[in-house]
Amino acid sequence: MPTVGVADVGDGVFLLDVREDDEWQAGHAEGALHIPISEFVARYGELTEAAPQDGRVHVICRSGGRSAQVTMYLVQQGVDAVNVDGGMQVWQAAGRPVVTDEGNPGHVL
């Protein structure tokens, strides 16, 4: 499965967060698109509308398990997708910003 480390996720890349609503509200990467894994197939069109045409989709969750499932699904659909290894836990531990919807500092559940 295509995987990248948090350190390899550059600023301005397309990031898809597949955690559930309570996790997202506690804190997320600024600019990420949020589609919970539990709603992903039904809301797939939102991803295709928002993702860059020929760009890569970086998929993230709390630790990497759910995002791995979504990454595999996307790859099967012909999307250039990669799983962010370690997820938001590693993102936060690496000092990457975690914010709430209001732009305040957030945290990872």
DSSP file with accessible surface (Angstrom, degrees, kcal/mol):
  #  RESIDUE AA STRUCTURE BP1 BP2  ACC     N-H-->O    O-->H-N    N-H-->O    O-->H-N    TCO  KAPPA ALPHA  PHI   PSI    X-CA   Y-CA   Z-CA
    1    1 A M              0   0  111      0, 0.0     2,-0.2     0, 0.0    81,-0.1   0.000 360.0 360.0 360.0 136.5    0.0    0.0    0.0
    2    2 A P        +     0   0   53      0, 0.0    81,-2.7     0, 0.0     2,-0.3  -0.453 360.0 173.3 -66.4 125.9    1.3    3.5   -0.9
    3    3 A T  E     -a   83   0A  66     79,-0.2     2,-0.3    -2,-0.2    81,-0.2  -0.986  17.4-171.3-137.5 144.7    2.4    5.1    2.4
    4    4 A V  E     -a   84   0A  24     79,-2.6    81,-3.0    -2,-0.3     2,-0.2  -0.962  25.0-118.0-131.0 153.1    4.2    8.4    3.3
    5    5 A G    >   -     0   0   24     -2,-0.3     3,-1.4    79,-0.2     4,-0.3  -0.498  29.8-110.7 -83.3 159.4    5.5    9.6    6.6
    6    6 A V  G >  S+     0   0    7     79,-0.5     3,-1.9     1,-0.3    -1,-0.1   0.887 118.8  59.3 -56.4 -39.4    4.2   12.7    8.3
    7    7 A A  G 3  S+     0   0   94      1,-0.3    -1,-0.3     3,-0.0    84,-0.0   0.761 101.9  55.1 -63.3 -23.4    7.5   14.5    7.6
    8    8 A D  G <  S+     0   0  122     -3,-1.4     2,-0.9     2,-0.1    -1,-0.3   0.404  81.8  98.8 -90.9   0.6    7.0   13.9    3.9
    9    9 A V    <   -     0   0    3     -3,-1.9     3,-0.1    -4,-0.3     6,-0.0  -0.808  67.2-154.6 -90.2 104.8    3.6   15.6    3.8
   10   10 A G    >   -     0   0   38     -2,-0.9     3,-1.4     1,-0.1     2,-0.1  -0.262  25.5 -84.7 -77.4 164.5    4.4   19.0    2.5
   11   11 A D  T 3  S+     0   0  154      1,-0.2    -1,-0.1    -2,-0.0     0, 0.0  -0.418 112.7  23.6 -63.8 141.6    2.4   22.2    3.1
   12   12 A G  T 3  S+     0   0   88      1,-0.3    -1,-0.2    -2,-0.1     2,-0.1   0.491  85.7 137.6  82.8   3.5   -0.5   22.7    0.7
   13   13 A V    <   -     0   0   53     -3,-1.4     2,-0.6     1,-0.1    -1,-0.3  -0.406  66.0 -96.9 -76.0 162.0   -1.0   19.0   -0.2
   14   14 A F  E     -b   57   0A  39     42,-0.5    44,-2.6    -2,-0.1     2,-0.5  -0.707  46.2-170.4 -82.7 118.8   -4.5   17.6   -0.4
   15   15 A L  E     -b   58   0A  11     -2,-0.6    18,-2.9    16,-0.3     2,-0.5  -0.953  11.2-162.9-118.4 126.4   -5.3   15.9    2.9
   16   16 A L  E     -bc  59  33A   0     42,-3.4    44,-3.0    -2,-0.5     2,-0.6  -0.945   6.1-159.3-109.8 118.5   -8.4   13.8    3.5
   17   17 A D  E     -bc  60  34A   0     16,-3.2    18,-2.1    -2,-0.5    44,-0.2  -0.876  10.6-178.9-100.3 120.2   -9.2   13.1    7.2
   18   18 A V        +     0   0    0     42,-2.5    19,-2.4    -2,-0.6    20,-0.2   0.215  39.9 120.4-107.4  17.0  -11.5   10.0    7.6
   19   19 A R  S    S-     0   0    0     41,-0.3    -2,-0.1    17,-0.2    16,-0.0  -0.275  70.5 -91.0 -73.6 167.8  -11.9   10.2   11.4
   20   20 A E     >  -     0   0   51     16,-0.1     4,-2.3     1,-0.1     3,-0.4  -0.233  41.8 -96.3 -78.0 167.8  -15.3   10.5   13.0
   21   21 A D  H  > S+     0   0   70      1,-0.2     4,-2.7     2,-0.2     5,-0.2   0.855 121.1  51.9 -56.0 -43.2  -17.0   13.8   13.8
   22   22 A D  H  > S+     0   0   96      1,-0.2     4,-1.5     2,-0.2    -1,-0.2   0.902 111.5  48.0 -65.4 -35.9  -15.9   13.9   17.5
   23   23 A E  H  > S+     0   0   20     -3,-0.4     4,-1.3     2,-0.2    86,-0.2   0.923 112.6  49.0 -67.2 -43.7  -12.3   13.3   16.6
   24   24 A W  H  < S+     0   0   28     -4,-2.3     3,-0.3     1,-0.2    -2,-0.2   0.920 109.5  51.8 -60.8 -45.7  -12.4   16.0   13.9
   25   25 A Q  H  < S+     0   0  119     -4,-2.7    76,-0.3     1,-0.2    -1,-0.2   0.835 104.5  56.7 -65.2 -31.3  -14.0   18.5   16.2
   26   26 A A  H  < S-     0   0   17     -4,-1.5    81,-1.9     1,-0.3    -1,-0.2   0.868 130.1 -42.6 -67.7 -34.9  -11.3   18.0   18.9
   27   27 A G     <  +     0   0    0     -4,-1.3     2,-0.3    -3,-0.3    -1,-0.3  -0.741  60.2 173.4 167.5 142.6   -8.6   18.9   16.4
   28   28 A H  B     -E   99   0B  11     71,-2.3    71,-3.1    -2,-0.2     2,-0.3  -0.934  44.6 -76.9-150.6 169.9   -7.5   18.4   12.8
   29   29 A A    >   -     0   0    1     -2,-0.3     3,-1.8    69,-0.2    69,-0.1  -0.578  58.9-104.6 -73.2 133.5   -4.9   19.5   10.3
   30   30 A E  T 3  S+     0   0  149     67,-0.3    -1,-0.1    -2,-0.3    71,-0.0  -0.346 103.1  16.4 -61.3 134.0   -5.8   22.9    8.9
   31   31 A G  T 3  S+     0   0   78      1,-0.3   -16,-0.3    -3,-0.0    -1,-0.2   0.398  90.2 140.1  86.4  -3.0   -7.2   22.8    5.4
   32   32 A A    <   -     0   0   14     -3,-1.8     2,-0.5   -18,-0.1    -1,-0.3  -0.379  53.6-123.2 -72.3 151.9   -8.0   19.0    5.4
   33   33 A L  E     -c   16   0A  39    -18,-2.9   -16,-3.2    -2,-0.1     2,-0.6  -0.833  25.4-145.1 -91.3 132.6  -11.2   17.7    3.9
   34   34 A H  E     +c   17   0A  23     -2,-0.5   -16,-0.2   -18,-0.2   -18,-0.1  -0.893  34.5 151.0-107.7 115.7  -13.3   15.8    6.4
   35   35 A I        -     0   0    0    -18,-2.1     5,-0.1    -2,-0.6   -15,-0.1  -0.894  41.0-132.7-136.4 105.7  -15.3   12.7    5.3
   36   36 A P    >>  -     0   0    0      0, 0.0     3,-2.0     0, 0.0     4,-0.6  -0.264  16.3-123.2 -58.5 144.5  -15.7   10.1    8.1
   37   37 A I  G >4 S+     0   0   43    -19,-2.4     3,-1.0     1,-0.3     4,-0.4   0.856 111.8  63.0 -56.8 -33.5  -15.0    6.6    7.0
   38   38 A S  G 34 S+     0   0   83      1,-0.3    -1,-0.3   -20,-0.2     4,-0.1   0.699 116.0  30.1 -67.2 -16.7  -18.5    5.6    8.2
   39   39 A E  G <> S+     0   0   70     -3,-2.0     4,-1.8   -21,-0.1    -1,-0.3   0.297  90.8 108.4-117.8   5.7  -19.9    7.9    5.5
   40   40 A F  T << S+     0   0    6     -3,-1.0     4,-0.4    -4,-0.6     7,-0.2   0.895  76.9  45.1 -61.0 -49.2  -17.1    7.7    2.9
   41   41 A V  T >4 S+     0   0  102     -4,-0.4     3,-1.2     1,-0.2     4,-0.2   0.940 115.6  48.2 -63.0 -42.1  -18.8    5.6    0.2
   42   42 A A  T 34 S+     0   0   95      1,-0.2     3,-0.3     2,-0.1    -1,-0.2   0.816 119.4  39.7 -66.5 -28.7  -22.0    7.7    0.3
   43   43 A R  T >X S+     0   0   60     -4,-1.8     3,-1.8     1,-0.2     4,-0.8   0.214  77.4 117.5-107.1  16.5  -20.0   11.0    0.2
   44   44 A Y  H X>  +     0   0   50     -3,-1.2     4,-1.9    -4,-0.4     3,-0.7   0.837  68.3  64.9 -54.0 -36.3  -17.4    9.9   -2.3
   45   45 A G  H 3> S+     0   0   34     -3,-0.3     4,-2.0     1,-0.3    -1,-0.3   0.823  93.5  60.8 -59.1 -31.9  -18.5   12.6   -4.8
   46   46 A E  H <> S+     0   0   79     -3,-1.8     4,-1.7     2,-0.2    -1,-0.3   0.883 105.5  48.2 -62.5 -37.2  -17.4   15.3   -2.3
   47   47 A L  H <X S+     0   0    3     -4,-0.8     4,-3.0    -3,-0.7    -2,-0.2   0.946 109.7  50.1 -67.7 -47.4  -13.9   13.9   -2.6
   48   48 A T  H  < S+     0   0   73     -4,-1.9    -2,-0.2     1,-0.2    -1,-0.2   0.845 113.0  48.2 -64.3 -30.0  -13.9   13.8   -6.4
   49   49 A E  H  < S+     0   0  170     -4,-2.0    -1,-0.2    -5,-0.2    -2,-0.2   0.865 119.6  37.0 -73.3 -36.8  -15.2   17.4   -6.5
   50   50 A A  H  < S+     0   0   51     -4,-1.7    -2,-0.2    -5,-0.2    -3,-0.2   0.803  96.1  90.8 -89.1 -30.3  -12.6   18.7   -4.0
   51   51 A A  S  < S-     0   0   19     -4,-3.0     6,-0.1    -5,-0.2     2,-0.1  -0.337  88.1 -98.5 -70.8 147.6   -9.5   16.7   -4.9
   52   52 A P    >   -     0   0   61      0, 0.0     3,-1.1     0, 0.0    -1,-0.1  -0.397  35.2-118.2 -63.4 141.7   -7.0   18.1   -7.5
   53   53 A Q  T 3  S+     0   0  174      1,-0.3    -2,-0.1    -4,-0.1    -3,-0.0   0.890 106.2  11.1 -49.9 -56.3   -7.6   16.6  -10.9
   54   54 A D  T 3  S+     0   0  165      2,-0.1    -1,-0.3    25,-0.1     2,-0.1   0.038 109.4 111.3-114.6  28.2   -4.2   14.9  -11.3
   55   55 A G    <   -     0   0   25     -3,-1.1    25,-0.4     1,-0.1     2,-0.3  -0.444  69.3 -99.7-100.3 173.0   -3.0   15.4   -7.8
   56   56 A R        -     0   0  109     -2,-0.1     2,-0.6    23,-0.1   -42,-0.5  -0.679  23.7-141.3 -92.4 143.6   -2.3   13.0   -4.9
   57   57 A V  E     -bd  14  81A   2     23,-2.8    25,-2.5    -2,-0.3     2,-0.6  -0.928  10.3-156.0-105.1 119.0   -4.8   12.4   -2.0
   58   58 A H  E     -bd  15  82A  16    -44,-2.6   -42,-3.4    -2,-0.6     2,-0.4  -0.879  13.3-155.8 -94.3 120.3   -3.1   12.0    1.4
   59   59 A V  E     +bd  16  83A   0     23,-3.0    25,-2.8    -2,-0.6     2,-0.3  -0.859  15.7 177.1-106.2 131.7   -5.4   10.0    3.6
   60   60 A I  E     +b   17   0A   0    -44,-3.0   -42,-2.5    -2,-0.4   -41,-0.3  -0.957  11.9 158.9-135.8 147.9   -5.1   10.4    7.4
   61   61 A C        -     0   0    1     -2,-0.3    27,-3.1    23,-0.3    28,-0.2  -0.582  61.4 -66.8-138.7-152.1   -6.9    9.1   10.5
   62   62 A R  S    S-     0   0   98     25,-0.2    27,-2.4    -2,-0.2    28,-0.3   0.956 121.1  -8.5 -72.7 -49.7   -5.9    8.7   14.2
   63   63 A S  S    S-     0   0   63     24,-0.2    23,-0.7    25,-0.2    24,-0.2   0.511 104.1 -89.8-130.0 -10.1   -3.2    6.1   13.8
   64   64 A G  S  > S+     0   0    9     22,-0.2     4,-1.2    21,-0.2    23,-0.1   0.274  96.6  99.0 121.3 -11.8   -3.3    4.8   10.2
   65   65 A G  H  > S+     0   0   42      2,-0.2     4,-1.6     1,-0.1    22,-0.0   0.957  89.4  37.9 -73.8 -52.6   -5.7    1.8   10.2
   66   66 A R  H  > S+     0   0   61      1,-0.2     4,-2.1     2,-0.2     5,-0.2   0.911 116.5  52.9 -66.5 -39.7   -8.9    3.5    8.9
   67   67 A S  H  > S+     0   0    0      1,-0.2     4,-2.9     2,-0.2    -1,-0.2   0.859 104.3  57.0 -66.2 -30.9   -6.9    5.7    6.4
   68   68 A A  H  X S+     0   0   17     -4,-1.2     4,-2.4     2,-0.2    -1,-0.2   0.917 106.4  49.7 -63.8 -41.2   -5.2    2.5    5.1
   69   69 A Q  H  X S+     0   0  127     -4,-1.6     4,-2.0     2,-0.2    -2,-0.2   0.929 113.8  44.6 -62.4 -45.4   -8.7    1.1    4.3
   70   70 A V  H  X S+     0   0    5     -4,-2.1     4,-2.8     2,-0.2     5,-0.2   0.906 110.8  54.8 -67.8 -39.0   -9.7    4.3    2.5
   71   71 A T  H  X S+     0   0    0     -4,-2.9     4,-2.8     1,-0.2     5,-0.2   0.939 108.3  48.6 -59.0 -45.7   -6.4    4.5    0.7
   72   72 A M  H  X S+     0   0   74     -4,-2.4     4,-2.2     1,-0.2    -1,-0.2   0.913 111.3  50.2 -62.2 -41.4   -6.8    1.0   -0.7
   73   73 A Y  H  X S+     0   0   66     -4,-2.0     4,-1.2     2,-0.2    -1,-0.2   0.936 111.9  47.8 -60.4 -47.2  -10.4    1.8   -1.8
   74   74 A L  H  <>S+     0   0    0     -4,-2.8     5,-2.6     1,-0.2     3,-0.5   0.912 109.5  52.0 -63.0 -42.3   -9.2    4.9   -3.6
   75   75 A V  H ><5S+     0   0   58     -4,-2.8     3,-1.8     1,-0.2    -1,-0.2   0.920 107.1  53.8 -60.6 -40.3   -6.3    3.1   -5.3
   76   76 A Q  H 3<5S+     0   0  142     -4,-2.2    -1,-0.2     1,-0.3    -2,-0.2   0.794 105.9  54.1 -63.7 -26.8   -8.8    0.5   -6.6
   77   77 A Q  T 3<5S-     0   0   92     -4,-1.2    -1,-0.3    -3,-0.5    -2,-0.2   0.389 125.2-104.7 -85.3   0.4  -10.8    3.5   -8.0
   78   78 A G  T < 5S+     0   0   69     -3,-1.8     2,-0.3     1,-0.3    -3,-0.2   0.602  73.9 142.9  87.5  13.0   -7.7    4.7   -9.9
   79   79 A V      < -     0   0   35     -5,-2.6     2,-1.3    -6,-0.2    -1,-0.3  -0.667  58.7-121.9 -87.9 139.1   -7.0    7.6   -7.5
   80   80 A D        +     0   0   75    -25,-0.4   -23,-2.8    -2,-0.3     2,-0.3  -0.684  55.3 159.3 -77.2  95.0   -3.4    8.5   -6.7
   81   81 A A  E     - d   0  57A   1     -2,-1.3     2,-0.3   -25,-0.2   -23,-0.2  -0.941  24.9-169.7-126.9 146.3   -3.8    8.1   -2.9
   82   82 A V  E     - d   0  58A   3    -25,-2.5   -23,-3.0    -2,-0.3     2,-0.4  -0.985  22.4-124.9-134.4 146.0   -1.3    7.5   -0.1
   83   83 A N  E     -ad   3  59A   8    -81,-2.7   -79,-2.6    -2,-0.3     2,-0.9  -0.739  22.9-129.5 -87.1 133.9   -1.8    6.6    3.6
   84   84 A V  E >   -a    4   0A   0    -25,-2.8     3,-1.6    -2,-0.4   -23,-0.3  -0.778  31.4-126.3 -86.0 108.6   -0.2    8.9    6.1
   85   85 A D  T 3  S+     0   0  100    -81,-3.0   -79,-0.5    -2,-0.9   -21,-0.2  -0.315  87.4   8.4 -61.7 128.1    1.8    6.6    8.4
   86   86 A G  T >> S-     0   0   14    -23,-0.7     4,-1.3   -81,-0.1     3,-0.6   0.256  98.7-142.0  85.9 -13.6    1.0    6.9   12.0
   87   87 A G  H <>  -     0   0    0     -3,-1.6     4,-2.2     1,-0.2     3,-0.4  -0.027  55.6 -22.6  61.5-155.6   -1.9    9.3   11.4
   88   88 A M  H 3> S+     0   0    0    -27,-3.1     4,-2.7     1,-0.2     5,-0.2   0.755 131.0  64.8 -66.5 -24.1   -2.8   12.3   13.5
   89   89 A Q  H <> S+     0   0   75    -27,-2.4     4,-2.2    -3,-0.6    -1,-0.2   0.951 110.0  37.4 -63.3 -46.3   -1.1   10.9   16.6
   90   90 A V  H  X S+     0   0   65     -4,-1.3     4,-2.2    -3,-0.4     6,-0.2   0.881 113.3  58.9 -71.8 -37.0    2.3   11.2   14.8
   91   91 A W  H  <>S+     0   0   13     -4,-2.2     5,-2.1     2,-0.2    -2,-0.2   0.950 111.5  40.3 -54.0 -51.7    1.2   14.4   13.1
   92   92 A Q  H ><5S+     0   0   80     -4,-2.7     3,-2.0     1,-0.2    -2,-0.2   0.924 113.5  53.6 -66.0 -43.3    0.7   16.0   16.5
   93   93 A A  H 3<5S+     0   0   89     -4,-2.2    -1,-0.2     1,-0.3    -2,-0.2   0.813 104.1  57.3 -62.1 -29.5    3.8   14.4   18.0
   94   94 A A  T 3<5S-     0   0   64     -4,-2.2    -1,-0.3    -5,-0.1    -2,-0.2   0.438 121.0-109.4 -81.0  -0.4    5.9   15.8   15.2
   95   95 A G  T < 5 +     0   0   65     -3,-2.0    -3,-0.2     1,-0.3    -2,-0.1   0.599  65.9 152.0  83.9  11.9    4.7   19.3   16.1
   96   96 A R      < -     0   0   48     -5,-2.1    -1,-0.3    -6,-0.2    -2,-0.0  -0.482  56.0 -90.4 -73.9 146.4    2.5   19.8   13.1
   97   97 A P        -     0   0   78      0, 0.0     2,-0.4     0, 0.0   -67,-0.3  -0.305  38.8-169.6 -64.9 138.5   -0.4   22.2   13.8
   98   98 A V        +     0   0   14      8,-0.2     8,-2.8   -69,-0.1     2,-0.3  -0.999  16.5 175.5-126.0 122.8   -3.7   20.7   15.0
   99   99 A V  B     -EF  28 105B  18    -71,-3.1   -71,-2.3    -2,-0.4     2,-0.2  -0.852  27.2-125.5-128.4 162.8   -6.7   23.1   15.1
  100  100 A T    >   -     0   0   21      4,-2.4     3,-2.1    -2,-0.3   -75,-0.1  -0.466  45.8 -93.6 -93.0 175.3  -10.4   23.3   15.8
  101  101 A D  T 3  S+     0   0   99    -76,-0.3   -76,-0.1     1,-0.3    -1,-0.1   0.798 128.6  56.5 -60.0 -26.5  -13.0   24.5   13.3
  102  102 A E  T 3  S-     0   0  146      2,-0.1    -1,-0.3     3,-0.1    -3,-0.0   0.471 121.1-109.1 -84.4  -2.4  -12.6   28.0   15.0
  103  103 A G  S <  S+     0   0   50     -3,-2.1    -2,-0.1     1,-0.3     3,-0.1   0.510  75.7 133.8  87.7   4.4   -8.9   28.0   14.3
  104  104 A N  S    S-     0   0   96      1,-0.1    -4,-2.4    -5,-0.0    -1,-0.3  -0.461  70.8 -79.6 -81.0 160.3   -7.9   27.5   18.0
  105  105 A P  B     -F   99   0B 120      0, 0.0    -6,-0.3     0, 0.0     2,-0.2  -0.349  58.0-172.7 -59.0 136.3   -5.3   25.0   19.0
  106  106 A G        -     0   0   19     -8,-2.8     2,-0.3   -78,-0.1   -79,-0.3  -0.524  12.6-137.2-118.3-173.0   -6.8   21.5   19.1
  107  107 A H        -     0   0  100    -81,-1.9     2,-0.5    -2,-0.2    -8,-0.0  -0.960  21.7-105.9-145.7 162.3   -5.7   18.0   20.2
  108  108 A V              0   0   21     -2,-0.3   -80,-0.1   -20,-0.1   -84,-0.1  -0.800 360.0 360.0 -95.4 126.2   -6.0   14.5   18.9
  109  109 A L              0   0   76     -2,-0.5   -20,-0.1   -86,-0.2   -86,-0.0  -0.564 360.0 360.0 -78.3 360.0   -8.4   12.1   20.6
